[in-house]
């Protein structure tokens, strides 16, 4: 294993001093140390999505002539491929970048369904993109990394190509976890419990990827209810509201609840504009905002510096509200159920979840089948 300090010191020696990306659990130790060391500022920016991170690093290179590092989960390659191929590639502007990519869904290692396909194709995809890479694993040492970098990656960088460190689970030594304090006493799971308790029999739920969907599943289990009313989105971060929008338009007699997180909403904020322009009267958008990327650590998003309510109103939402406590949340749910949507309700929740929070035990395909059957009834 490599200590994050050793790795950061090595990067500094290569004059790699700018870091941007979207956090990943596979990179948690490095991201924690990076945030504790640099904070969030000029030299370290947590980007809304991976494509933004690539272009931030490109701008840094244009301004300084130096090489930046972009970190991401391998699922984020989907967001990054456009600027990787149409902007920084040697056949376009030849802007060299160093990627750090967490390898989720690595073949032979059990992982969640949303990571399986991307895990299978990660190394082939990097090869197809012309990105040379080296692997970091539990067995890696900083000395080996330095040697491999100089022999394999540095020559490519000098030619205007980008390179990558692909990180397996456990490659970095544990460090003190970074925890972003959020001043809210209402837990996300309790908020979800109250929302589910106050929906109607015909209502459908579309929940975003990560802990929100996990908590929806567990709350149904605790209440001994089925899961057919809930579409538990795995993967496709930032896109669950688009799934919900089309369901709302195709099923206008049903009320559709879209449960989102601040990281997911920031990743594809343009979705708000489309929802507002379509004006589905049966669409309720719930933003469970804890201001961090909690599923992959507690690195803060930029949600504290923006106003989602004003953005949604400007995009055409019929009404926007914000609550901080259980009593007001229950009252607001009853209110918005009789109003015309689209409506955005921001629920400010605390950062953290149960240590024994489980994962859905139903396969995504079975969830799809059950949910579609519910919508037909």
C-alpha positions in Angstrom: 0.0 0.0 0.0 1.0 3.6 -0.6 0.5 6.4 1.9 -1.4 9.3 0.3 1.3 11.7 1.6 4.0 9.8 -0.3 1.9 9.8 -3.4 1.1 13.5 -3.2 4.8 14.4 -2.5 5.7 12.3 -5.6 3.2 14.3 -7.7 4.5 17.6 -6.5 8.0 16.5 -7.6 6.5 16.1 -11.1 5.1 19.6 -10.8 1.6 18.2 -10.7 0.0 20.7 -8.3 -3.6 21.1 -9.5 -6.3 18.6 -8.6 -9.9 18.3 -9.6 -12.5 15.6 -9.9 -15.5 13.7 -8.4 -14.7 11.6 -5.3 -14.8 7.9 -5.4 -14.7 5.3 -2.5 -11.8 3.5 -4.1 -9.8 6.8 -3.9 -11.2 7.8 -0.5 -7.9 7.8 1.4 -6.2 10.0 -1.3 -9.2 12.3 -1.6 -9.4 12.6 2.2 -5.7 13.5 2.5 -5.9 15.8 -0.5 -8.8 17.7 1.0 -7.2 17.9 4.5 -4.0 19.2 2.9 -5.2 21.6 0.3 -8.8 22.2 1.3 -11.2 23.2 -1.4 -9.8 26.2 -3.3 -7.6 27.3 -6.1 -5.4 24.1 -6.2 -8.2 21.6 -5.5 -11.7 21.8 -7.0 -14.4 19.2 -6.5 -16.2 19.4 -9.9 -19.9 18.8 -10.5 -19.1 16.1 -13.0 -16.1 14.4 -14.5 -16.3 16.2 -17.9 -16.1 19.5 -16.0 -13.0 18.2 -14.2 -11.3 17.4 -17.5 -12.0 20.8 -18.9 -10.9 22.5 -15.6 -7.6 20.7 -15.9 -7.4 21.7 -19.5 -7.9 25.4 -18.6 -5.2 25.1 -15.9 -2.8 23.8 -18.5 -3.5 26.6 -20.9 -3.0 29.2 -18.2 0.1 27.7 -16.6 1.7 25.2 -19.0 1.6 22.6 -16.1 -0.2 19.3 -15.9 -3.2 18.8 -13.7 -4.6 15.6 -12.2 -8.2 14.6 -12.7 -9.6 12.0 -10.2 -12.8 9.9 -10.8 -14.5 6.6 -10.4 -14.3 4.5 -13.6 -18.1 5.0 -14.0 -17.3 8.7 -14.5 -15.4 8.0 -17.7 -18.9 8.2 -19.4 -19.1 11.9 -18.4 -15.4 12.5 -19.3 -15.1 10.8 -22.7 -16.4 13.8 -24.7 -13.7 16.3 -23.6 -11.1 13.5 -23.4 -11.6 12.8 -27.1 -12.7 16.1 -28.6 -10.6 18.5 -26.6 -7.5 17.2 -24.8 -6.6 14.4 -27.2 -3.3 14.6 -29.2 -5.3 14.9 -32.4 -7.0 18.1 -31.2 -5.2 20.3 -28.6 -2.7 17.7 -27.2 -3.3 18.8 -23.6 -1.6 16.3 -21.3 -3.5 15.3 -18.2 -3.0 12.7 -15.4 -6.0 10.7 -14.5 -6.5 8.8 -11.2 -9.3 6.3 -11.8 -10.9 4.1 -9.2 -11.5 0.7 -10.6 -14.9 -0.4 -9.4 -16.4 -3.7 -10.8 -13.0 -5.2 -11.4 -13.4 -8.6 -13.0 -13.2 -11.4 -10.4 -14.1 -9.0 -7.5 -17.7 -8.8 -6.3 -19.3 -5.4 -6.7 -22.6 -3.7 -7.1 -24.6 -4.3 -10.4 -24.0 -0.7 -11.7 -20.2 -1.3 -11.7 -20.0 -4.6 -13.4 -20.1 -3.6 -17.1 -17.9 -0.5 -16.6 -15.4 -2.7 -14.6 -15.2 -5.2 -17.4 -14.4 -2.5 -20.0 -12.3 0.0 -18.1 -8.8 -1.1 -19.2 -10.0 -1.8 -22.8 -11.6 1.7 -22.9 -8.4 3.4 -21.7 -6.5 1.5 -24.4 -9.0 2.5 -27.0 -8.6 6.2 -25.9 -4.9 5.9 -26.3 -4.2 6.5 -22.6 -1.3 4.6 -21.1 -1.8 3.5 -17.5 -0.3 1.8 -14.5 -2.1 -0.1 -11.8 -2.0 0.7 -8.1 -2.8 -2.1 -5.8 -2.2 -3.3 -2.2 1.1 -4.7 -3.3 2.3 -1.4 -4.9 5.1 0.7 -3.3 5.9 4.3 -3.9 9.3 3.3 -5.3 7.6 1.1 -7.9 5.2 3.9 -8.8 8.1 6.4 -9.4 9.9 3.9 -11.6 6.8 3.0 -13.6 5.8 6.6 -14.0 9.2 7.6 -15.4 9.4 4.6 -17.7 5.8 4.4 -18.9 3.9 7.5 -18.4 6.3 10.4 -18.5 7.3 9.9 -22.1 3.6 10.0 -23.1 3.0 13.2 -21.2 5.9 14.9 -23.0 4.2 14.1 -26.3 1.0 15.8 -25.2 -0.8 12.6 -24.4 -2.8 11.9 -21.2 -2.0 9.0 -18.8 -3.7 7.3 -15.9 -3.2 5.6 -12.6 -5.9 2.9 -12.2 -6.5 2.3 -8.6 -7.6 -1.1 -7.2 -9.3 -1.4 -3.8 -6.9 -1.0 -0.9 -4.1 0.6 -2.8 -3.8 3.6 -0.4 -3.1 3.4 3.3 -5.9 4.5 5.6 -5.7 8.1 6.8 -8.0 10.2 9.0 -11.3 10.5 7.4 -12.4 13.9 6.2 -15.9 14.8 7.6 -17.7 17.9 6.4 -19.9 19.2 9.2 -23.5 19.8 8.2 -25.7 21.6 10.8 -29.0 19.7 10.5 -30.6 17.3 13.0 -32.9 15.6 10.5 -31.3 12.4 9.1 -31.8 11.6 5.5 -33.2 8.1 6.3 -35.8 9.6 8.7 -36.8 12.1 6.0 -37.2 9.2 3.5 -39.2 7.3 6.0 -41.6 10.2 6.4 -41.9 10.8 2.7 -42.8 7.1 2.0 -45.3 7.1 4.9 -47.1 10.1 3.5 -47.3 9.2 -0.2 -50.5 7.7 -1.7 -51.2 4.2 -2.8 -50.9 5.0 -6.5 -47.8 7.2 -6.2 -44.5 6.0 -7.7 -41.0 6.7 -6.4 -37.9 7.1 -8.5 -34.8 7.4 -6.3 -31.2 8.3 -7.3 -28.2 6.1 -7.1 -26.3 5.6 -3.8 -27.5 5.7 -0.2 -30.9 7.3 -1.0 -32.0 4.2 -3.0 -30.5 2.0 -0.3 -32.5 3.8 2.4 -35.7 3.7 0.4 -35.2 -0.1 0.1 -34.5 -0.6 3.8 -37.5 1.6 4.8 -39.8 -0.6 2.8 -38.3 -3.7 4.4 -38.8 -2.2 7.9 -42.4 -1.5 7.1 -42.8 -5.0 5.6 -43.9 -3.4 2.3 -43.1 -4.4 -1.3 -40.7 -2.6 -3.6 -42.9 -2.5 -6.7 -43.7 1.2 -6.3 -40.0 2.2 -6.2 -37.6 2.4 -9.1 -34.2 2.2 -7.3 -31.8 3.8 -9.8 -28.4 2.2 -9.8 -25.7 4.0 -11.7 -26.5 6.9 -14.1 -25.8 9.4 -11.4 -27.7 12.7 -12.0 -30.2 11.1 -14.4 -32.9 9.7 -12.2 -35.0 12.9 -12.5 -35.1 12.3 -16.2 -36.4 8.8 -15.7 -39.0 10.3 -13.4 -40.0 13.0 -15.8 -40.9 10.6 -18.6 -42.8 8.4 -16.3 -44.7 11.4 -15.1 -45.5 12.4 -18.7 -46.6 8.9 -19.7 -48.6 8.3 -16.5 -50.3 11.7 -15.9 -52.8 10.2 -13.4 -50.1 9.1 -11.1 -48.1 11.3 -8.8 -44.3 10.8 -9.3 -41.8 11.5 -6.6 -38.2 12.0 -7.7 -35.8 11.6 -4.8 -32.5 13.3 -5.6 -29.2 14.2 -3.9 -27.3 17.4 -4.1 -24.3 15.7 -5.8 -26.5 14.1 -8.3 -28.5 17.3 -9.0 -25.3 19.2 -9.5 -23.9 16.6 -11.9 -26.6 17.3 -14.5 -28.3 20.5 -13.4 -29.7 21.0 -16.9 -32.3 18.4 -16.0 -34.1 21.1 -14.0 -34.5 23.3 -17.1 -36.1 20.4 -19.0 -38.4 19.5 -16.1 -39.4 23.2 -15.7 -40.1 23.6 -19.4 -42.2 20.4 -19.6 -44.2 21.4 -16.5 -45.5 18.0 -15.5 -48.3 18.7 -13.0 -47.8 15.3 -11.3 -44.1 15.7 -10.6 -42.6 16.3 -7.2 -38.9 16.7 -7.0 -37.4 16.0 -3.5 -33.8 17.2 -3.0 -32.2 15.5 0.1 -29.4 18.0 0.6 -26.5 17.2 2.9 -24.0 19.2 0.9 -21.5 16.3 0.4 -20.7 13.3 -1.7 -21.6 11.0 1.1 -21.7 7.6 -0.7 -18.1 8.0 -1.6 -16.9 9.8 1.5 -17.9 13.2 2.9 -16.1 15.5 0.4 -18.3 18.6 0.1 -20.2 19.6 -3.1 -20.7 23.2 -4.0 -24.3 23.0 -2.8 -23.6 25.3 0.1 -22.8 28.2 -2.2 -25.8 28.0 -4.5 -29.6 28.3 -4.2 -31.4 25.3 -5.8 -34.7 26.9 -5.1 -34.0 30.0 -7.1 -32.5 27.9 -9.9 -35.6 25.7 -10.1 -37.9 28.7 -10.1 -35.9 30.3 -12.9 -36.2 27.0 -14.8 -40.0 27.1 -14.6 -40.9 25.0 -11.5 -44.4 26.0 -10.3 -43.3 26.2 -6.6 -40.2 25.6 -4.5 -40.0 25.0 -0.7 -37.3 24.2 1.9 -37.7 22.3 5.2 -35.3 21.5 8.1 -37.3 19.4 10.5 -39.7 16.5 10.8 -42.9 18.5 11.7 -42.4 20.9 8.8 -41.6 18.1 6.4 -44.8 16.3 7.2 -46.8 19.5 6.8 -45.1 20.4 3.5 -45.7 16.9 2.0 -49.4 17.3 2.7 -49.4 20.7 1.1 -47.5 19.8 -2.1 -49.7 16.8 -2.7 -52.6 19.1 -3.6 -50.6 21.6 -5.6 -49.7 21.5 -9.3 -46.2 20.6 -10.2 -43.4 20.5 -11.0 -42.5 21.3 -7.4 -39.0 21.2 -5.8 -38.9 20.5 -2.1 -35.4 20.8 -0.6 -35.0 18.8 2.6 -31.8 19.8 4.5 -30.5 16.6 6.1 -27.5 15.6 8.2 -24.4 14.0 6.8 -24.1 10.3 7.7 -25.9 7.0 7.7 -26.3 3.9 9.7 -23.2 1.7 9.8 -25.3 -1.3 9.2 -27.1 0.2 6.2 -27.7 -2.6 3.7 -28.0 -2.9 0.0 -31.1 -4.0 -2.0 -31.4 -7.7 -2.2 -33.4 -7.7 -5.4 -31.7 -7.6 -8.7 -32.1 -4.5 -10.9 -33.9 -6.5 -13.6 -36.5 -7.8 -11.0 -37.0 -4.2 -9.7 -37.7 -3.1 -13.3 -40.2 -5.8 -13.9 -42.1 -5.2 -10.6 -42.1 -1.5 -11.1 -43.4 -1.7 -14.7 -46.1 -4.0 -13.5 -47.1 -1.5 -10.8 -47.3 1.3 -13.4 -49.6 -0.9 -15.6 -52.2 -1.4 -12.8 
